[in-house]
């Protein structure tokens, strides 16, 4: 199955890199992956191509699978802004691109963010309507609190990319905007995550529940990198249900 690379406009003239795999020309759902920090490799969306996950999700689910490179990663224009407005704008532009594809049912698009990708994706879900579902793994949803508890290296990255103003933290803290989320949400988090405390996921899940959003939280026996054998069956069951075509009654 072929993977194609696209360069789209972020909406302000900046370039956004997108990789896409689709099983056929039939109109089906889509899933958009938003990567994490990648240990400084800056691969962007190509990570999902190299590890085979893009083709795997596309072929097994029969949907379009796409992966976006955040600003400053891959071929996307920078600078990186630590999950902030330009990163969120890049994700929104990618979602709009997918909605226009003949092979994509715009009412069955899932946004899937990991680590810093989860931070940005959660914020995107507070701003866009029509997402079929949201999947978040290893994210933080109150960045100020996370910043205060983070190791020095992560604090420096936040200072450099985002700054530490009240606005900077608010722009990256979905917990404080949870009432704007509409999409059904699946949150996966490691009980022993030393980068993103599990209580962040617990608090965000509770806030979504109080806002009336269908939400499921799974705390797993792992750290920041979740065990694949635990994640796979949860994702399979969730995505099979979420991306199933709607039944039309005649």
Secondary structure, 3 states (H helix, E strand, C coil): CCEEEEEEECCCCCEEEEEEECCCCCCEEEEEEECCCHHHCCCCCHHHHHCCHHHHHHHHHCCEEEEECCCCCCCCCCCCCCCCHHHHHHHHHHHHHHHCCCCEEEEEEEEEEECHHHHHHHHHHCCCCCCCEEEEECCCCCHHHHHHHCCHHHHHHHHHHCCCCHHHHHCCCHHHHHHHCCCEEEEEEECCCCCCCHHHHHHHHHHHHHCCCCEEEEEECCCCCCCHHHHHHHHHHHHHHHCCCCCCCC
